[in-house]
């Protein structure tokens, strides 16, 4: 992926480097390399989760279709909420590229050798450090806001899922203690 991006950059006309929209697309491509390469692992995890979920729902359905429905109803909301939150965070990551680019620019001014003399001569360190900090705080604030809103729904979904598991296993344990299920069936 990195090589493909570098090849594309080497063929770009210079005017694209002055176009903010195109710069944003270039940055999204560069920042997305890890996400794209990691997508295979994510798909494997999704398939693994689906196999686990489906097989468990089927095994539970053998003993009680009603309990299988209960399992599905306590598990699916968490998956939906988690997917929605992930989508919002991905959208934020893409939309925040211009601000991230600005933050990285200020950082390069503060740490880069080409700017070191001017920053010191004109006493600009505090100015650019403040700009860097303000931009970084703005990015973090927006990210935290999205996270907090989604966290509430995820927490409710997780609590529902945990309550579902606890109730389900308590019923199974009760049936095992009363002799309705054997220890092997419980297992």
Backbone as ProteinMPNN parsed JSONL, in Angstrom:
{"seq_chain_A": "XXXXXXXXXXXXXXXXXXXXXXXXXXXXXXXXXXXXXXXXXXXXXXXXXXXXXXXXXXXXXXXXXXXXXXXXXXXXXXXXXXXXXXXXXXXXXXXXXXXXXXXXXXXXXXXXXXXXXXXXXXXXXXXXXXXXXXXXXXXXXXXXXXXXXXXXXXXXXXXXXXXXXXXXXXXXXXXXXXXXXXXXXXX", "coords_chain_A": {"N_chain_A": [[0.822, -1.205, 0.0], [1.88, 1.239, 0.833], [3.847, 1.595, -1.11], [2.256, 1.843, -3.412], [0.948, 4.243, -2.844], [3.142, 6.0, -2.757], [4.008, 5.748, -5.415], [1.813, 6.884, -6.742], [1.932, 9.536, -5.744], [4.324, 10.342, -6.887], [3.654, 10.8, -9.491], [1.919, 12.894, -9.534], [0.715, 16.069, -10.562], [2.12, 19.265, -9.851], [0.309, 21.261, -9.033], [-1.642, 19.993, -7.554], [-0.633, 19.796, -5.026], [-1.188, 22.197, -3.928], [-3.871, 22.316, -3.582], [-6.342, 22.19, -1.236], [-8.425, 20.329, -0.831], [-7.529, 18.148, -2.29], [-5.16, 17.649, -0.936], [-6.215, 16.799, 1.477], [-7.391, 14.391, 0.668], [-5.06, 13.021, -0.021], [-3.819, 12.849, 2.48], [-5.717, 11.327, 3.874], [-5.447, 8.939, 2.494], [-2.788, 8.287, 3.195], [-2.972, 8.129, 6.029], [-4.758, 6.081, 6.265], [-3.561, 3.713, 5.654], [-2.803, 1.776, 7.601], [-5.306, 0.995, 8.596], [-6.484, -0.133, 6.325], [-4.731, -2.258, 5.767], [-5.13, -3.68, 8.056], [-7.696, -4.531, 7.794], [-8.139, -7.141, 6.922], [-7.667, -8.716, 9.198], [-9.731, -7.746, 10.767], [-11.963, -8.668, 9.32], [-11.61, -11.43, 9.614], [-12.022, -11.619, 12.375], [-14.712, -10.817, 12.446], [-15.984, -12.884, 11.013], [-15.297, -15.024, 12.677], [-16.662, -14.241, 15.026], [-19.313, -14.31, 14.051], [-19.594, -17.059, 13.473], [-19.275, -18.136, 16.033], [-21.442, -16.89, 17.388], [-23.685, -17.797, 15.854], [-23.439, -20.601, 16.033], [-23.686, -20.99, 18.813], [-26.259, -19.953, 19.238], [-27.717, -21.819, 17.776], [-27.166, -24.22, 19.172], [-28.309, -23.599, 21.637], [-30.925, -23.33, 20.764], [-31.595, -25.963, 20.251], [-32.22, -26.95, 22.742], [-34.03, -25.067, 23.711], [-36.004, -23.056, 21.91], [-37.052, -20.612, 22.692], [-35.205, -19.656, 24.597], [-33.055, -19.379, 22.925], [-33.903, -17.299, 21.304], [-33.985, -15.348, 23.292], [-31.233, -15.166, 23.85], [-30.314, -14.156, 21.384], [-31.662, -11.676, 21.308], [-30.439, -10.359, 23.441], [-27.85, -10.123, 22.65], [-27.489, -9.088, 20.011], [-28.171, -6.22, 19.976], [-25.875, -5.02, 21.185], [-23.887, -5.547, 19.29], [-24.829, -4.075, 17.112], [-24.816, -1.45, 18.137], [-22.079, -1.16, 18.684], [-20.993, -1.37, 16.092], [-22.121, 0.9, 14.906], [-20.937, 2.923, 16.446], [-18.259, 2.544, 15.799], [-18.338, 3.221, 13.105], [-18.961, 5.95, 13.29], [-16.641, 6.913, 14.551], [-14.736, 6.32, 12.599], [-15.619, 7.994, 10.538], [-15.201, 10.459, 11.788], [-12.397, 10.379, 11.981], [-11.657, 10.638, 9.291], [-12.85, 13.104, 8.646], [-11.425, 14.782, 10.31], [-8.944, 15.096, 9.233], [-7.909, 17.502, 7.927], [-7.541, 19.204, 10.19], [-5.788, 17.646, 11.664], [-3.629, 17.646, 9.952], [-2.909, 20.327, 10.113], [-2.176, 20.453, 12.819], [0.028, 18.697, 12.747], [1.685, 20.191, 11.109], [2.267, 22.442, 12.703], [3.669, 21.108, 14.682], [5.863, 20.209, 13.225], [7.105, 22.632, 12.694], [7.863, 23.357, 15.253], [9.659, 21.342, 15.913], [11.291, 20.813, 13.761], [14.34, 20.964, 11.921], [14.665, 22.805, 9.734], [13.212, 25.074, 10.547], [14.19, 25.847, 12.953], [16.063, 27.963, 13.519], [14.662, 30.387, 12.851], [12.442, 30.193, 14.546], [13.634, 30.443, 17.033], [15.075, 32.875, 16.838], [13.059, 34.794, 16.364], [11.537, 34.365, 18.533], [9.289, 32.526, 18.535], [8.41, 30.181, 19.553], [6.522, 29.804, 21.717], [4.165, 30.813, 20.568], [3.656, 29.035, 18.365], [3.544, 26.677, 19.767], [1.274, 27.089, 21.299], [-0.65, 27.249, 19.261], [-0.432, 24.645, 18.263], [-1.201, 23.176, 20.568], [-3.85, 24.138, 20.924], [-5.11, 23.271, 18.566], [-4.77, 20.502, 18.792], [-6.205, 20.044, 21.168], [-8.754, 20.709, 20.297], [-9.254, 18.664, 18.42], [-9.106, 16.415, 20.117], [-11.197, 17.016, 21.874], [-13.502, 16.897, 20.256], [-13.348, 14.224, 19.482], [-13.588, 12.99, 21.985], [-16.169, 13.767, 22.654], [-17.729, 12.388, 20.742], [-17.038, 9.802, 21.502], [-18.022, 9.694, 24.156], [-20.816, 9.989, 23.798], [-21.387, 7.674, 22.3], [-20.454, 5.774, 24.094], [-22.291, 5.65, 26.17], [-24.518, 4.337, 25.015], [-23.251, 1.954, 24.28], [-22.551, 0.991, 26.794], [-25.07, 0.505, 27.947], [-25.949, -1.496, 26.187], [-24.002, -3.483, 26.644], [-24.413, -4.024, 29.361], [-27.007, -5.039, 29.185], [-26.454, -7.347, 27.692], [-24.755, -8.737, 29.45], [-26.483, -9.112, 31.633], [-28.314, -10.749, 30.34], [-26.694, -13.038, 29.8], [-26.07, -13.805, 32.46], [-28.632, -14.35, 33.541], [-29.404, -16.413, 31.815], [-27.426, -18.409, 32.346], [-27.883, -18.802, 35.046], [-30.424, -19.943, 35.011], [-29.787, -22.289, 33.63], [-28.015, -23.447, 35.495], [-29.777, -23.758, 37.634], [-31.584, -25.611, 36.506], [-29.836, -27.73, 36.25], [-29.148, -28.291, 38.891], [-31.653, -29.027, 39.875], [-32.034, -31.315, 38.45], [-33.106, -31.409, 35.901], [-31.395, -30.989, 33.799], [-28.421, -32.668, 32.809], [-24.994, -32.701, 34.001], [-23.323, -32.945, 31.841], [-24.992, -32.076, 29.733], [-25.278, -29.433, 30.536], [-22.649, -28.555, 30.219]], "CA_chain_A": [[0.0, 0.0, 0.0], [2.766, 2.394, 0.915], [4.485, 1.749, -2.419], [1.241, 2.355, -4.331], [0.748, 5.658, -2.518], [4.339, 6.727, -3.219], [3.965, 5.786, -6.891], [0.794, 7.867, -7.12], [2.464, 10.859, -5.448], [5.417, 10.686, -7.807], [3.078, 11.158, -10.79], [0.994, 14.02, -9.392], [1.12, 17.393, -11.015], [2.433, 20.098, -8.691], [-0.824, 22.077, -8.566], [-2.417, 19.237, -6.574], [-0.076, 20.04, -3.701], [-1.732, 23.472, -3.464], [-5.316, 22.143, -3.46], [-6.638, 21.662, 0.103], [-9.25, 19.127, -0.917], [-6.682, 17.046, -2.74], [-4.249, 17.345, 0.17], [-6.979, 16.01, 2.44], [-7.483, 13.033, 0.114], [-3.737, 12.411, 0.089], [-3.599, 12.523, 3.889], [-6.594, 10.21, 4.215], [-4.801, 7.741, 1.94], [-1.607, 7.957, 3.997], [-3.37, 7.744, 7.377], [-5.609, 4.896, 6.207], [-2.797, 2.515, 5.298], [-2.878, 0.779, 8.661], [-6.678, 0.494, 8.653], [-6.718, -0.989, 5.164], [-3.979, -3.496, 5.925], [-5.697, -4.402, 9.196], [-9.067, -4.942, 7.492], [-8.193, -8.605, 6.833], [-7.799, -9.202, 10.573], [-11.084, -7.394, 11.205], [-12.9, -9.597, 8.678], [-11.459, -12.727, 10.279], [-12.71, -11.485, 13.661], [-16.156, -10.771, 12.191], [-16.411, -14.242, 10.658], [-15.172, -15.814, 13.902], [-17.775, -13.858, 15.89], [-20.561, -14.821, 13.479], [-19.622, -18.514, 13.655], [-19.516, -18.359, 17.46], [-22.806, -16.462, 17.701], [-24.647, -18.677, 15.186], [-23.378, -21.958, 16.599], [-24.243, -20.953, 20.164], [-27.711, -19.773, 19.112], [-28.267, -23.1, 17.318], [-27.085, -25.183, 20.276], [-29.33, -23.2, 22.61], [-32.229, -23.596, 20.147], [-31.873, -27.393, 20.388], [-32.844, -27.16, 24.042], [-35.176, -24.173, 23.902], [-36.045, -21.957, 20.943], [-37.333, -19.365, 23.413], [-33.941, -19.186, 25.166], [-32.218, -18.964, 21.795], [-34.38, -15.949, 20.968], [-33.516, -14.495, 24.391], [-29.793, -14.967, 23.605], [-30.179, -13.27, 20.219], [-32.141, -10.339, 21.668], [-29.525, -9.705, 24.377], [-26.528, -10.01, 22.041], [-27.49, -8.296, 18.77], [-28.081, -4.763, 20.175], [-24.488, -4.628, 21.44], [-23.163, -5.585, 18.019], [-25.306, -2.949, 16.3], [-24.317, -0.205, 18.749], [-20.629, -1.134, 18.489], [-20.735, -1.08, 14.673], [-22.48, 2.304, 14.665], [-19.908, 3.754, 17.079], [-17.048, 2.402, 14.991], [-18.558, 3.994, 11.882], [-18.856, 7.373, 13.648], [-15.232, 7.229, 14.811], [-14.053, 6.308, 11.298], [-16.008, 9.231, 9.841], [-14.483, 11.538, 12.451], [-10.983, 10.295, 11.593], [-11.522, 11.186, 7.938], [-13.207, 14.525, 8.667], [-10.464, 15.562, 11.09], [-7.64, 15.114, 8.555], [-7.347, 18.86, 7.79], [-7.066, 19.683, 11.485], [-4.602, 16.851, 12.018], [-2.532, 18.142, 9.104], [-2.506, 21.601, 10.708], [-1.47, 20.1, 14.054], [1.333, 18.134, 12.36], [2.489, 21.296, 10.577], [2.792, 23.191, 13.856], [4.653, 20.244, 15.333], [7.094, 20.214, 12.411], [7.744, 23.936, 12.9], [8.456, 23.345, 16.592], [10.7, 20.324, 16.074], [12.076, 20.618, 12.55], [15.587, 21.705, 11.76], [14.566, 23.968, 8.829], [12.575, 26.224, 11.183], [14.762, 26.036, 14.29], [16.673, 29.288, 13.686], [13.645, 31.435, 12.845], [11.615, 30.063, 15.745], [14.387, 30.965, 18.177], [15.415, 34.284, 16.617], [11.863, 35.635, 16.499], [10.852, 33.952, 19.757], [7.983, 32.056, 18.08], [8.097, 28.863, 20.101], [5.272, 29.834, 22.491], [3.055, 31.03, 19.64], [3.35, 27.8, 17.633], [3.162, 25.664, 20.733], [-0.124, 27.359, 21.638], [-1.457, 26.842, 18.101], [-0.404, 23.183, 18.273], [-2.028, 22.707, 21.692], [-5.258, 24.457, 20.661], [-5.596, 22.38, 17.503], [-4.799, 19.153, 19.36], [-7.321, 20.012, 22.12], [-10.0, 20.705, 19.519], [-9.411, 17.312, 17.879], [-9.399, 15.512, 21.23], [-12.506, 17.352, 22.416], [-14.511, 16.344, 19.359], [-13.252, 12.754, 19.591], [-14.135, 12.617, 23.295], [-17.614, 13.96, 22.587], [-18.275, 11.247, 19.995], [-16.83, 8.615, 22.327], [-18.927, 9.716, 25.311], [-22.179, 9.71, 23.343], [-21.472, 6.259, 21.951], [-20.163, 4.948, 25.259], [-23.541, 5.456, 26.931], [-25.294, 3.291, 24.356], [-22.502, 0.705, 24.393], [-22.657, 0.536, 28.176], [-26.415, -0.068, 28.105], [-25.988, -2.756, 25.433], [-23.156, -4.462, 27.332], [-25.114, -4.419, 30.591], [-28.092, -5.923, 28.746], [-25.859, -8.619, 27.294], [-24.272, -9.411, 30.665], [-27.67, -9.559, 32.364], [-28.824, -11.893, 29.584], [-25.835, -14.195, 30.074], [-26.22, -14.214, 33.861], [-29.953, -14.973, 33.681], [-29.374, -17.678, 31.077], [-26.624, -19.401, 33.066], [-28.561, -19.098, 36.318], [-31.488, -20.892, 34.675], [-29.138, -23.569, 33.336], [-27.534, -24.007, 36.756], [-30.954, -24.179, 38.383], [-32.075, -26.846, 35.888], [-28.872, -28.786, 36.547], [-29.294, -28.619, 40.321], [-32.942, -29.711, 40.073], [-32.011, -32.582, 37.737], [-33.674, -31.323, 34.55], [-30.253, -31.109, 32.877], [-27.242, -33.33, 33.383], [-23.795, -31.869, 33.962], [-22.861, -33.004, 30.452], [-25.831, -31.171, 28.949], [-24.908, -28.075, 30.928], [-21.367, -28.263, 29.586]], "C_chain_A": [[0.859, 1.259, 0.0], [3.417, 2.656, -0.447], [3.504, 2.303, -3.453], [0.999, 3.847, -4.102], [1.931, 6.485, -3.006], [4.377, 6.825, -4.742], [2.966, 6.83, -7.378], [1.302, 9.292, -6.89], [3.541, 11.273, -6.439], [4.89, 11.144, -9.165], [2.127, 12.35, -10.724], [1.577, 15.302, -9.971], [1.247, 18.293, -9.78], [1.231, 20.889, -8.167], [-1.693, 21.321, -7.559], [-1.91, 19.463, -5.151], [-0.538, 21.378, -3.115], [-3.237, 23.4, -3.206], [-5.637, 21.468, -2.123], [-7.44, 20.374, 0.055], [-8.412, 17.922, -1.343], [-5.679, 16.654, -1.655], [-4.953, 16.495, 1.229], [-7.105, 14.57, 1.956], [-6.146, 12.307, 0.226], [-3.471, 11.986, 1.534], [-4.473, 11.357, 4.337], [-5.976, 8.909, 3.708], [-3.606, 7.329, 2.791], [-1.992, 7.464, 5.387], [-4.156, 6.429, 7.388], [-4.845, 3.618, 5.9], [-2.95, 1.41, 6.335], [-4.27, 0.16, 8.706], [-6.965, -0.465, 7.506], [-5.989, -2.316, 5.338], [-4.53, -4.336, 7.08], [-7.09, -4.939, 8.897], [-9.192, -6.46, 7.365], [-8.406, -9.204, 8.214], [-9.21, -8.918, 11.089], [-12.104, -8.358, 10.61], [-12.807, -10.992, 9.286], [-12.168, -12.699, 11.631], [-14.22, -11.477, 13.493], [-16.68, -12.166, 11.885], [-16.362, -15.145, 11.895], [-16.333, -15.517, 14.852], [-19.108, -14.386, 15.383], [-20.688, -16.326, 13.665], [-19.929, -18.841, 15.12], [-20.973, -18.057, 17.819], [-23.83, -17.44, 17.126], [-24.634, -20.07, 15.8], [-23.965, -21.989, 18.004], [-25.763, -20.794, 20.126], [-28.37, -21.084, 18.676], [-28.256, -24.149, 18.425], [-28.145, -24.863, 21.326], [-30.719, -23.527, 22.06], [-32.596, -25.074, 20.222], [-32.588, -27.694, 21.7], [-34.081, -26.293, 24.236], [-35.116, -23.036, 22.877], [-36.296, -20.602, 21.61], [-36.05, -18.794, 24.009], [-32.97, -18.755, 24.073], [-32.611, -17.561, 21.35], [-33.922, -14.945, 22.023], [-32.031, -14.169, 24.2], [-29.578, -13.982, 22.45], [-30.557, -11.838, 20.597], [-31.215, -9.621, 22.657], [-28.134, -9.497, 23.771], [-26.494, -9.031, 20.859], [-27.435, -6.781, 19.012], [-26.654, -4.268, 20.424], [-23.661, -4.581, 20.172], [-23.55, -4.385, 17.155], [-24.753, -1.63, 16.829], [-22.815, -0.07, 18.521], [-20.273, -0.799, 17.04], [-21.042, 0.381, 14.354], [-21.422, 3.239, 15.25], [-18.615, 3.704, 16.269], [-17.158, 3.224, 13.706], [-18.423, 5.495, 12.157], [-17.401, 7.773, 13.879], [-14.424, 7.236, 13.511], [-14.356, 7.586, 10.522], [-15.289, 10.428, 10.452], [-13.013, 11.546, 12.032], [-10.757, 10.903, 10.212], [-11.792, 12.683, 7.941], [-12.193, 15.386, 9.407], [-9.083, 15.628, 10.434], [-7.102, 16.538, 8.369], [-6.805, 19.419, 9.102], [-5.814, 18.921, 11.927], [-3.39, 17.308, 11.212], [-1.994, 19.459, 9.671], [-1.686, 21.357, 11.983], [-0.072, 19.572, 13.738], [2.265, 19.211, 11.801], [3.096, 22.119, 11.717], [3.875, 22.394, 14.57], [5.977, 20.259, 14.555], [7.831, 21.547, 12.541], [8.487, 23.939, 14.239], [9.658, 22.402, 16.703], [11.64, 20.202, 14.89], [13.298, 21.514, 12.453], [15.445, 22.919, 10.831], [14.015, 25.231, 9.5], [13.242, 26.625, 12.5], [15.33, 27.447, 14.495], [15.618, 30.382, 13.79], [12.789, 31.396, 14.101], [12.334, 30.664, 16.945], [14.688, 32.459, 18.034], [14.208, 35.185, 16.888], [11.004, 35.248, 17.709], [9.417, 33.475, 19.474], [7.554, 30.725, 18.703], [6.754, 28.846, 20.828], [4.048, 29.989, 21.587], [2.663, 29.725, 18.944], [2.99, 26.659, 18.578], [1.692, 25.853, 21.133], [-1.046, 26.937, 20.489], [-1.551, 25.311, 18.026], [-1.341, 22.649, 19.36], [-3.513, 22.968, 21.449], [-5.855, 23.516, 19.618], [-5.751, 20.964, 18.038], [-5.966, 19.02, 20.343], [-8.66, 19.966, 21.395], [-10.273, 19.302, 18.957], [-9.816, 16.349, 18.993], [-10.789, 15.758, 21.815], [-13.625, 16.753, 21.555], [-14.53, 14.822, 19.454], [-13.873, 12.287, 20.91], [-15.651, 12.74, 23.308], [-18.287, 12.79, 21.872], [-18.177, 9.983, 20.846], [-17.822, 8.567, 23.477], [-20.361, 9.393, 24.912], [-22.347, 8.229, 23.025], [-21.275, 5.347, 23.138], [-21.417, 4.668, 26.067], [-24.353, 4.309, 26.331], [-24.58, 1.938, 24.442], [-22.601, 0.135, 25.796], [-24.006, -0.123, 28.421], [-26.497, -1.42, 27.398], [-25.168, -3.84, 26.126], [-23.831, -4.939, 28.619], [-26.266, -5.357, 30.249], [-27.577, -7.304, 28.381], [-25.393, -9.412, 28.511], [-25.446, -9.936, 31.483], [-28.267, -10.783, 31.669], [-28.014, -13.151, 29.841], [-26.042, -14.712, 31.495], [-27.555, -14.928, 34.064], [-29.948, -16.343, 33.012], [-28.605, -18.749, 31.849], [-27.224, -19.738, 34.428], [-29.687, -20.111, 36.088], [-30.878, -22.261, 34.389], [-28.63, -24.236, 34.609], [-28.698, -24.522, 37.604], [-31.495, -25.498, 37.835], [-31.129, -28.013, 36.163], [-29.005, -29.24, 37.991], [-30.582, -29.403, 40.564], [-33.036, -31.012, 39.289], [-32.617, -32.557, 36.352], [-32.597, -31.446, 33.479], [-29.15, -31.889, 33.59], [-26.054, -32.364, 33.315], [-23.229, -31.847, 32.54], [-23.676, -32.09, 29.543], [-25.525, -29.727, 29.268], [-23.61, -27.665, 30.22], [-21.547, -28.055, 28.105]], "O_chain_A": [[0.598, 2.212, -0.734], [3.523, 3.804, -0.879], [3.878, 3.137, -4.277], [0.863, 4.616, -5.054], [1.746, 7.547, -3.6], [4.737, 7.866, -5.292], [3.245, 7.573, -8.319], [1.122, 10.159, -7.746], [3.645, 12.45, -6.786], [5.609, 11.808, -9.912], [1.587, 12.77, -11.748], [2.775, 15.566, -9.872], [0.552, 18.09, -8.784], [1.151, 21.158, -6.968], [-2.414, 21.95, -6.784], [-2.667, 19.337, -4.188], [-0.302, 21.656, -1.939], [-3.812, 24.343, -2.661], [-5.256, 20.32, -1.896], [-7.17, 19.438, 0.807], [-8.573, 16.82, -0.818], [-5.383, 15.473, -1.474], [-4.357, 15.584, 1.803], [-6.946, 13.634, 2.739], [-6.106, 11.115, 0.532], [-2.959, 10.894, 1.78], [-4.022, 10.497, 5.093], [-5.982, 7.898, 4.41], [-3.431, 6.145, 3.078], [-1.415, 6.496, 5.882], [-4.209, 5.746, 8.41], [-5.437, 2.538, 5.89], [-3.196, 0.253, 5.993], [-4.406, -1.056, 8.838], [-7.616, -1.492, 7.698], [-6.559, -3.378, 5.086], [-4.406, -5.561, 7.076], [-7.618, -5.731, 9.678], [-10.248, -7.013, 7.67], [-9.232, -10.101, 8.383], [-9.808, -9.754, 11.766], [-13.009, -8.815, 11.308], [-13.826, -11.663, 9.453], [-12.846, -13.661, 11.99], [-14.937, -12.064, 14.304], [-17.701, -12.585, 12.431], [-17.277, -15.934, 12.13], [-16.921, -16.438, 15.42], [-19.938, -14.852, 16.164], [-21.771, -16.821, 13.979], [-20.744, -19.717, 15.408], [-21.646, -18.859, 18.467], [-24.743, -17.866, 17.834], [-25.688, -20.652, 16.056], [-24.678, -22.932, 18.349], [-26.472, -21.434, 20.902], [-29.454, -21.423, 19.151], [-29.229, -24.884, 18.596], [-28.803, -25.767, 21.842], [-31.596, -23.955, 22.812], [-33.779, -25.412, 20.254], [-33.446, -28.573, 21.767], [-35.059, -26.722, 24.848], [-34.263, -22.154, 22.978], [-35.808, -19.573, 21.144], [-35.822, -17.586, 23.941], [-32.153, -17.858, 24.284], [-31.75, -16.733, 21.055], [-33.521, -13.829, 21.694], [-31.622, -13.02, 24.371], [-28.746, -13.08, 22.547], [-29.85, -10.895, 20.243], [-31.211, -8.391, 22.704], [-27.325, -8.761, 24.335], [-25.561, -8.238, 20.737], [-26.699, -6.099, 18.298], [-26.271, -3.211, 19.924], [-22.834, -3.687, 19.993], [-22.69, -3.755, 16.54], [-24.278, -0.795, 16.06], [-22.331, 1.015, 18.199], [-19.349, -0.025, 16.793], [-20.3, 1.024, 13.612], [-21.053, 4.232, 14.622], [-17.956, 4.728, 16.084], [-16.189, 3.848, 13.274], [-17.842, 6.226, 11.355], [-16.976, 8.847, 13.453], [-13.529, 8.064, 13.341], [-13.463, 8.187, 9.923], [-14.822, 11.31, 9.732], [-12.451, 12.606, 11.76], [-9.769, 11.606, 9.995], [-11.059, 13.45, 7.317], [-12.107, 16.589, 9.162], [-8.148, 16.167, 11.026], [-5.922, 16.764, 8.635], [-5.74, 20.035, 9.127], [-4.894, 19.505, 12.501], [-2.27, 17.352, 11.722], [-0.784, 19.682, 9.706], [-0.642, 21.975, 12.193], [0.901, 19.956, 14.388], [3.48, 19.154, 11.995], [4.282, 22.448, 11.696], [4.88, 22.953, 15.01], [7.058, 20.315, 15.141], [9.061, 21.577, 12.502], [9.598, 24.458, 14.342], [10.567, 22.642, 17.499], [12.682, 19.554, 14.995], [13.274, 22.676, 12.859], [16.039, 23.963, 11.102], [14.322, 26.342, 9.066], [12.884, 27.645, 13.09], [15.1, 28.058, 15.539], [15.664, 31.21, 14.7], [12.448, 32.439, 14.659], [11.712, 31.321, 17.78], [14.569, 33.216, 18.998], [14.327, 36.21, 17.559], [9.89, 35.744, 17.88], [8.46, 33.95, 20.086], [6.473, 30.212, 18.414], [5.931, 27.964, 20.58], [3.015, 29.361, 21.822], [1.491, 29.35, 18.929], [2.213, 25.774, 18.218], [0.958, 24.876, 21.287], [-2.098, 26.34, 20.72], [-2.618, 24.758, 17.758], [-2.171, 21.777, 19.101], [-4.346, 22.109, 21.738], [-6.973, 23.027, 19.778], [-6.753, 20.302, 17.768], [-6.646, 17.994, 20.353], [-9.585, 19.275, 21.821], [-11.403, 18.817, 19.017], [-10.752, 15.564, 18.835], [-11.476, 14.815, 22.206], [-14.577, 16.172, 22.077], [-15.596, 14.208, 19.502], [-14.602, 11.295, 20.937], [-16.339, 11.913, 23.906], [-19.297, 12.265, 22.342], [-19.118, 9.191, 20.905], [-18.404, 7.517, 23.749], [-21.045, 8.626, 25.589], [-23.329, 7.606, 23.429], [-21.858, 4.264, 23.195], [-21.586, 3.568, 26.592], [-24.817, 3.423, 27.048], [-25.217, 0.905, 24.65], [-22.721, -1.078, 25.967], [-24.078, -1.189, 29.033], [-27.048, -2.376, 27.943], [-25.595, -4.993, 26.189], [-23.816, -6.131, 28.925], [-26.483, -6.354, 30.938], [-28.193, -8.313, 28.722], [-25.614, -10.621, 28.59], [-25.414, -11.066, 31.971], [-28.678, -11.738, 32.328], [-28.582, -14.217, 30.077], [-26.175, -15.917, 31.707], [-27.604, -15.989, 34.686], [-30.435, -17.319, 33.583], [-29.084, -19.874, 31.989], [-27.076, -20.863, 34.903], [-29.873, -21.029, 36.887], [-31.392, -23.279, 34.853], [-28.792, -25.443, 34.789], [-28.612, -25.588, 38.214], [-31.827, -26.401, 38.603], [-31.571, -29.154, 36.293], [-28.976, -30.437, 38.278], [-30.601, -30.335, 41.368], [-34.013, -31.746, 39.437], [-32.645, -33.589, 35.68], [-32.854, -31.947, 32.385], [-28.972, -31.782, 34.804], [-26.121, -31.334, 32.645], [-22.71, -30.823, 32.096], [-23.119, -31.409, 28.682], [-25.512, -28.881, 28.374], [-23.503, -26.559, 29.692], [-20.574, -27.797, 27.395]]}, "name": "protein", "num_of_chains": 1, "seq": "XXXXXXXXXXXXXXXXXXXXXXXXXXXXXXXXXXXXXXXXXXXXXXXXXXXXXXXXXXXXXXXXXXXXXXXXXXXXXXXXXXXXXXXXXXXXXXXXXXXXXXXXXXXXXXXXXXXXXXXXXXXXXXXXXXXXXXXXXXXXXXXXXXXXXXXXXXXXXXXXXXXXXXXXXXXXXXXXXXXXXXXXXXX"}
